[in-house]
Protein backbone atom coordinates (compact mmCIF):
# COMPACT_ATOMS: atom_id res chain seq x y z
CA UNK A 1 0.00 0.00 0.00
CA UNK A 2 1.40 3.40 -1.00
CA UNK A 3 0.57 6.24 1.34
CA UNK A 4 1.50 9.89 1.89
CA UNK A 5 1.32 12.20 4.89
CA UNK A 6 0.10 15.65 3.90
CA UNK A 7 0.74 18.57 6.28
CA UNK A 8 -0.82 21.89 5.30
CA UNK A 9 -3.78 24.18 5.65
CA UNK A 10 -7.14 23.10 4.23
CA UNK A 11 -9.84 24.51 6.51
CA UNK A 12 -13.51 23.61 6.24
CA UNK A 13 -15.30 23.07 2.93
CA UNK A 14 -16.64 26.64 2.92
CA UNK A 15 -13.27 28.22 3.81
CA UNK A 16 -10.94 29.28 1.05
CA UNK A 17 -7.96 31.49 0.31
CA UNK A 18 -4.61 31.07 -1.45
CA UNK A 19 -3.23 28.15 0.57
CA UNK A 20 -6.59 26.60 1.44
CA UNK A 21 -7.89 26.57 -2.11
CA UNK A 22 -4.65 25.23 -3.55
CA UNK A 23 -4.47 22.45 -0.98
CA UNK A 24 -8.07 21.43 -1.54
CA UNK A 25 -7.32 20.85 -5.22
CA UNK A 26 -3.99 19.21 -4.43
CA UNK A 27 -5.28 16.70 -1.88
CA UNK A 28 -8.24 15.81 -4.06
CA UNK A 29 -5.87 15.04 -6.92
CA UNK A 30 -3.36 13.15 -4.75
CA UNK A 31 -6.08 10.72 -3.72
CA UNK A 32 -6.14 9.52 -7.34
CA UNK A 33 -2.57 8.19 -6.99
CA UNK A 34 -2.16 6.92 -3.43
CA UNK A 35 -3.92 4.20 -1.49
CA UNK A 36 -4.02 6.29 1.66
CA UNK A 37 -3.60 10.03 2.19
CA UNK A 38 -3.12 11.02 5.82
CA UNK A 39 -3.95 14.69 6.35
CA UNK A 40 -2.91 16.98 9.17
CA UNK A 41 -4.73 20.29 8.70
CA UNK A 42 -2.56 23.15 9.98
CA UNK A 43 -5.07 25.92 9.27
CA UNK A 44 -5.20 28.31 12.24
CA UNK A 45 -3.10 25.89 14.26
CA UNK A 46 -1.53 28.72 16.25
CA UNK A 47 -4.92 29.67 17.68
CA UNK A 48 -6.11 26.04 17.63
CA UNK A 49 -3.02 24.03 18.67
CA UNK A 50 -5.03 20.86 19.26
CA UNK A 51 -5.07 20.38 15.50
CA UNK A 52 -1.41 19.34 15.76
CA UNK A 53 -1.65 17.18 18.87
CA UNK A 54 -2.12 14.01 16.82
CA UNK A 55 0.95 14.70 14.65
CA UNK A 56 3.61 13.04 16.88
CA UNK A 57 1.50 9.88 17.07
CA UNK A 58 1.01 9.83 13.28
CA UNK A 59 4.73 10.28 12.69
CA UNK A 60 5.64 7.48 15.08
CA UNK A 61 3.23 4.89 13.69
CA UNK A 62 4.14 5.81 10.09
CA UNK A 63 7.95 6.13 10.32
CA UNK A 64 8.59 5.53 6.62
CA UNK A 65 5.66 7.39 5.10
CA UNK A 66 6.79 10.21 2.75
CA UNK A 67 5.64 13.70 3.70
CA UNK A 68 4.37 16.68 1.74
CA UNK A 69 4.56 20.06 3.48
CA UNK A 70 2.19 22.46 1.72
CA UNK A 71 2.09 25.58 3.84
CA UNK A 72 4.27 28.57 4.61
CA UNK A 73 7.68 27.10 5.41
CA UNK A 74 7.79 29.16 8.59
CA UNK A 75 4.91 27.05 9.90
CA UNK A 76 6.84 23.79 9.57
CA UNK A 77 10.53 24.77 9.66
CA UNK A 78 10.84 23.69 13.29
CA UNK A 79 9.17 20.37 12.45
CA UNK A 80 11.39 19.81 9.45
CA UNK A 81 14.53 20.33 11.55
CA UNK A 82 13.28 17.82 14.13
CA UNK A 83 12.40 15.26 11.46
CA UNK A 84 15.80 15.70 9.86
CA UNK A 85 17.36 14.46 13.11
CA UNK A 86 14.81 11.86 14.24
CA UNK A 87 13.97 10.39 10.80
CA UNK A 88 17.00 11.31 8.63
CA UNK A 89 15.97 8.99 5.79
CA UNK A 90 12.33 10.07 5.61
CA UNK A 91 11.46 11.58 2.22
CA UNK A 92 9.98 15.07 2.53
CA UNK A 93 8.79 17.39 -0.25
CA UNK A 94 8.09 21.08 0.35
CA UNK A 95 5.28 22.33 -1.88
CA UNK A 96 6.10 26.01 -1.49
CA UNK A 97 3.28 28.44 -0.71
CA UNK A 98 4.01 32.07 -1.55
CA UNK A 99 6.91 33.77 -3.25
CA UNK A 100 9.30 34.93 -0.54
CA UNK A 101 11.18 31.77 0.48
CA UNK A 102 14.41 32.89 -1.21
CA UNK A 103 14.16 36.26 0.54
CA UNK A 104 13.92 34.52 3.92
CA UNK A 105 16.96 32.41 3.05
CA UNK A 106 18.79 35.61 2.15
CA UNK A 107 17.91 37.06 5.56
CA UNK A 108 19.29 33.95 7.25
CA UNK A 109 15.96 32.80 8.63
CA UNK A 110 16.23 29.37 6.97
CA UNK A 111 19.42 27.33 6.67
CA UNK A 112 20.48 26.15 3.24
CA UNK A 113 21.61 22.76 4.53
CA UNK A 114 18.13 22.11 5.95
CA UNK A 115 16.49 22.99 2.63
CA UNK A 116 18.97 20.79 0.76
CA UNK A 117 17.89 17.83 2.92
CA UNK A 118 14.44 17.96 1.33
CA UNK A 119 13.66 15.52 -1.46
CA UNK A 120 12.37 18.42 -3.55
CA UNK A 121 11.14 21.99 -3.24
CA UNK A 122 8.29 22.71 -5.65
CA UNK A 123 8.18 26.46 -6.32
CA UNK A 124 5.64 28.44 -8.30
CA UNK A 125 7.89 30.20 -10.80
CA UNK A 126 11.25 30.17 -12.59
CA UNK A 127 12.45 33.33 -10.85
CA UNK A 128 12.10 31.62 -7.46
CA UNK A 129 13.95 28.56 -8.69
CA UNK A 130 16.79 30.66 -10.08
CA UNK A 131 17.09 32.62 -6.83
CA UNK A 132 17.21 29.47 -4.68
CA UNK A 133 19.70 27.75 -6.97
CA UNK A 134 21.87 30.85 -6.70
CA UNK A 135 21.80 30.39 -2.92
CA UNK A 136 22.97 26.79 -3.21
CA UNK A 137 19.56 25.09 -3.01
CA UNK A 138 19.43 23.05 -6.21
CA UNK A 139 16.80 20.40 -5.44
CA UNK A 140 14.12 22.71 -6.87
CA UNK A 141 11.40 22.08 -9.43
CA UNK A 142 8.94 24.60 -10.90
CA UNK A 143 5.30 23.72 -10.33
CA UNK A 144 2.90 26.57 -11.10
CA UNK A 145 -0.31 27.21 -9.23
CA UNK A 146 -3.28 25.20 -10.48
CA UNK A 147 -7.05 24.93 -10.50
CA UNK A 148 -9.62 22.41 -11.69
CA UNK A 149 -10.35 23.76 -15.16
CA UNK A 150 -13.21 21.29 -15.62
CA UNK A 151 -15.28 23.36 -13.17
CA UNK A 152 -15.97 25.86 -15.90
CA UNK A 153 -15.72 24.61 -19.47
CA UNK A 154 -17.53 26.79 -22.02
CA UNK A 155 -17.49 30.57 -21.75
CA UNK A 156 -21.19 30.72 -22.50
CA UNK A 157 -21.72 33.76 -20.26
CA UNK A 158 -18.78 35.83 -21.49
CA UNK A 159 -19.90 39.18 -22.89
CA UNK A 160 -17.26 41.08 -24.90
CA UNK A 161 -16.74 44.70 -23.96
CA UNK A 162 -17.53 47.51 -26.38
CA UNK A 163 -17.26 51.27 -25.64
CA UNK A 164 -21.05 51.55 -25.68
CA UNK A 165 -21.22 49.38 -22.54
CA UNK A 166 -20.26 49.98 -18.92
CA UNK A 167 -16.77 48.60 -18.32
CA UNK A 168 -16.94 46.06 -15.49
CA UNK A 169 -13.72 45.84 -13.45
CA UNK A 170 -13.15 43.33 -10.66
CA UNK A 171 -10.76 42.74 -7.78
CA UNK A 172 -10.95 39.43 -5.91
CA UNK A 173 -8.40 38.67 -3.24
CA UNK A 174 -7.82 39.60 0.39
CA UNK A 175 -8.87 43.21 0.75
CA UNK A 176 -5.99 45.14 2.30
CA UNK A 177 -3.60 47.93 1.29
CA UNK A 178 -0.71 45.62 0.29
CA UNK A 179 -2.91 43.93 -2.29
CA UNK A 180 -3.30 47.30 -4.01
CA UNK A 181 -6.79 48.16 -2.81
CA UNK A 182 -5.94 51.80 -2.05
CA UNK A 183 -4.49 52.10 -5.55
CA UNK A 184 -7.72 50.79 -7.05
CA UNK A 185 -9.80 53.23 -5.01
CA UNK A 186 -7.51 56.05 -6.11
CA UNK A 187 -7.90 54.88 -9.72
CA UNK A 188 -11.69 55.02 -9.37
CA UNK A 189 -11.53 58.53 -7.92
CA UNK A 190 -9.34 59.76 -10.80
CA UNK A 191 -11.54 58.13 -13.45
CA UNK A 192 -14.60 59.78 -11.92
CA UNK A 193 -12.80 63.14 -11.95
CA UNK A 194 -12.19 62.66 -15.68
CA UNK A 195 -15.91 62.29 -16.26
CA UNK A 196 -16.08 58.51 -16.60
CA UNK A 197 -18.35 57.91 -13.60
CA UNK A 198 -21.10 56.40 -15.76
CA UNK A 199 -18.65 54.46 -17.94
CA UNK A 200 -17.29 51.91 -15.46
CA UNK A 201 -17.91 50.02 -12.22
CA UNK A 202 -15.47 48.29 -9.88
CA UNK A 203 -16.54 45.39 -7.67
CA UNK A 204 -14.45 44.02 -4.80
CA UNK A 205 -14.69 40.42 -3.59
CA UNK A 206 -12.82 38.81 -0.72
CA UNK A 207 -12.32 38.88 3.04
CA UNK A 208 -11.52 42.34 4.39
CA UNK A 209 -8.52 42.70 6.69
CA UNK A 210 -9.94 43.76 10.09
CA UNK A 211 -7.60 46.74 10.45
CA UNK A 212 -8.60 48.01 6.99
CA UNK A 213 -12.36 47.53 7.15
CA UNK A 214 -13.32 50.94 8.52
CA UNK A 215 -11.15 52.90 6.10
CA UNK A 216 -12.16 50.78 3.13
CA UNK A 217 -15.86 51.24 3.88
CA UNK A 218 -15.54 54.98 4.37
CA UNK A 219 -13.84 55.41 0.98
CA UNK A 220 -16.45 53.23 -0.74
CA UNK A 221 -19.12 55.61 0.55
CA UNK A 222 -17.58 58.37 -1.57
CA UNK A 223 -17.50 56.31 -4.78
CA UNK A 224 -20.99 55.49 -6.12
CA UNK A 225 -19.71 53.15 -8.84
CA UNK A 226 -17.45 51.06 -6.57
CA UNK A 227 -18.94 48.26 -4.47
CA UNK A 228 -18.03 45.47 -2.06
CA UNK A 229 -19.80 42.26 -3.13
CA UNK A 230 -18.79 39.79 -0.39
CA UNK A 231 -16.84 36.65 -1.26
CA UNK A 232 -16.68 34.38 -4.30
CA UNK A 233 -16.90 30.60 -4.13
CA UNK A 234 -14.27 29.52 -6.64
CA UNK A 235 -14.51 25.88 -5.69
CA UNK A 236 -17.60 25.63 -7.86
CA UNK A 237 -18.61 26.77 -11.33
CA UNK A 238 -20.92 29.45 -9.97
CA UNK A 239 -18.01 31.65 -8.94
CA UNK A 240 -16.54 31.50 -12.41
CA UNK A 241 -19.88 32.39 -13.97
CA UNK A 242 -19.83 35.54 -11.82
CA UNK A 243 -16.25 36.36 -12.80
CA UNK A 244 -16.98 35.89 -16.50
CA UNK A 245 -19.54 38.71 -16.30
CA UNK A 246 -16.63 41.17 -15.88
CA UNK A 247 -14.26 42.52 -18.50
CA UNK A 248 -10.94 43.08 -16.70
CA UNK A 249 -9.27 41.98 -13.45
CA UNK A 250 -7.39 44.58 -11.40
CA UNK A 251 -4.47 43.20 -9.40
CA UNK A 252 -1.96 45.93 -8.41
CA UNK A 253 -0.50 43.95 -5.51
CA UNK A 254 2.72 44.72 -3.66
CA UNK A 255 2.23 42.17 -0.88
CA UNK A 256 5.61 40.81 0.25
CA UNK A 257 4.48 37.15 0.27
CA UNK A 258 3.04 37.13 -3.25
CA UNK A 259 3.95 34.01 -5.23
CA UNK A 260 1.86 32.69 -8.10
CA UNK A 261 -1.50 34.31 -7.37
CA UNK A 262 -4.53 32.10 -7.85
CA UNK A 263 -6.24 35.29 -9.02
CA UNK A 264 -4.35 34.97 -12.30
CA UNK A 265 -5.46 31.40 -12.99
CA UNK A 266 -9.04 32.19 -11.99
CA UNK A 267 -9.03 35.17 -14.35
CA UNK A 268 -7.72 33.04 -17.19
CA UNK A 269 -10.39 30.39 -16.58
CA UNK A 270 -13.05 33.11 -16.76
CA UNK A 271 -11.62 34.70 -19.88
CA UNK A 272 -10.56 37.88 -18.08
CA UNK A 273 -7.50 39.89 -19.09
CA UNK A 274 -5.49 41.15 -16.12
CA UNK A 275 -4.10 44.56 -15.22
CA UNK A 276 -1.37 43.60 -12.76
CA UNK A 277 1.59 45.17 -11.02
CA UNK A 278 5.18 44.24 -11.81
CA UNK A 279 5.51 42.31 -8.56
CA UNK A 280 6.41 38.78 -7.57
CA UNK A 281 5.83 36.36 -10.43
CA UNK A 282 3.21 38.50 -12.20
CA UNK A 283 5.52 39.33 -15.09
CA UNK A 284 6.16 35.63 -15.74
CA UNK A 285 2.44 34.97 -15.97
CA UNK A 286 0.84 38.03 -17.58
CA UNK A 287 2.06 39.32 -20.92
CA UNK A 288 0.81 41.58 -23.70
CA UNK A 289 -1.38 38.77 -25.02
CA UNK A 290 -3.27 38.30 -21.75
CA UNK A 291 -3.21 41.73 -20.14
CA UNK A 292 -0.99 44.50 -18.85
CA UNK A 293 1.85 44.73 -16.33
CA UNK A 294 2.47 48.16 -14.81
CA UNK A 295 4.89 49.48 -12.17
CA UNK A 296 3.94 48.71 -8.58
CA UNK A 297 2.72 51.45 -6.21
CA UNK A 298 1.53 53.57 -9.14
CA UNK A 299 -1.83 54.43 -10.68
CA UNK A 300 -0.58 56.50 -13.62
CA UNK A 301 -0.30 53.62 -16.11
CA UNK A 302 -3.44 51.98 -14.73
CA UNK A 303 -5.36 55.20 -15.35
CA UNK A 304 -4.03 55.46 -18.90
CA UNK A 305 -4.91 51.84 -19.76
CA UNK A 306 -8.42 51.89 -18.32
CA UNK A 307 -9.14 55.25 -19.96
CA UNK A 308 -7.99 53.85 -23.33
CA UNK A 309 -10.25 50.81 -22.90
CA UNK A 310 -13.25 53.02 -22.12
CA UNK A 311 -12.49 55.23 -25.13
CA UNK A 312 -12.15 52.27 -27.51
CA UNK A 313 -8.39 52.56 -27.94
CA UNK A 314 -7.74 49.07 -26.52
CA UNK A 315 -9.73 46.00 -27.54
CA UNK A 316 -9.93 43.53 -24.65
CA UNK A 317 -11.51 40.70 -26.61
CA UNK A 318 -8.32 39.20 -28.15
CA UNK A 319 -6.76 39.28 -24.66
CA UNK A 320 -9.82 37.55 -23.20
CA UNK A 321 -9.65 34.74 -25.75
CA UNK A 322 -5.94 34.17 -25.19
CA UNK A 323 -6.39 34.24 -21.43
CA UNK A 324 -8.99 31.50 -21.69
CA UNK A 325 -6.61 29.38 -23.79
CA UNK A 326 -3.80 29.86 -21.26
CA UNK A 327 -5.97 28.47 -18.48
CA UNK A 328 -5.33 24.94 -19.70
CA UNK A 329 -1.65 25.36 -18.76
CA UNK A 330 -2.69 25.44 -15.11
CA UNK A 331 -5.13 22.53 -14.99
CA UNK A 332 -4.50 20.46 -11.88
CA UNK A 333 -5.33 17.29 -13.83
CA UNK A 334 -2.51 17.97 -16.28
CA UNK A 335 0.07 19.21 -13.78
CA UNK A 336 -0.38 16.76 -10.90
CA UNK A 337 0.20 13.31 -12.35
CA UNK A 338 1.27 9.92 -11.12
CA UNK A 339 4.58 10.40 -12.94
CA UNK A 340 5.19 13.59 -10.96
CA UNK A 341 4.53 11.88 -7.62
CA UNK A 342 6.85 9.02 -8.55
CA UNK A 343 9.56 11.50 -9.66
CA UNK A 344 9.55 13.67 -6.54
CA UNK A 345 9.63 10.71 -4.16
CA UNK A 346 11.93 8.36 -6.07
PEVENNOR-V560931 format. One line per field, one symbol per residue. phi: phi as a letter, one per 40 degrees, with the letter a starting at -180 (. if undefined). psi: psi as a letter, one per 30 degrees, with the letter a starting at -180 (. if undefined). A space follows every 10 residues. Layout:
phi = ???
psi = ???
//
This chain:
phi = .cbbbbbicb gcdccaidcc cdcccccccd ccbbcabcbb cccfcccbcc cbcccdcccc cbcbccbbcb adcccbddcc ccccccbccc cbbbccbgbb dccccccgcb ccccccccca bbbcaccccc cccccgcbcb bcbccaaccc caccccbcbc cbdcbccbbb baaccadccg ccccccdccc ccccgcdcba bbbbbhccdd cbdccdcccd ccbcbbbcbg bbcbcbcdcc ccccccbacb accaccccbc ccdcccccdc gbcbbbccaf cdccbbbccb iabbdcgabd cdcccccccc cgcbcccccc ccdcccdccb cdccccbccc ccccbc
psi = kklkkkjlke alefkladee eefeeeeeee ffflekjkkj jgkhfefiff ffefeeeeee fifgklkkki lkfffgeeee eeeeeeiffk kkkjjkklgg eeeeeefgek keeeefflel kjlfleeeee eeefggjfhk kkjlllljff fjdkhfgkjk klfflkkjkk kjakjlefgg eeeeeeeeee eeefggegfl lkkkklkkke gfeeeeeeee ffjfgklkgb lkjgglfeee eeefflfkkk ihlhkfgkcj kfeeeeeeeg hklkjllikb geffekafff bkklklgkfe eeeeeeeeee ggfkjfeeee eeeeefeffg kefeejleee eeefg.
//
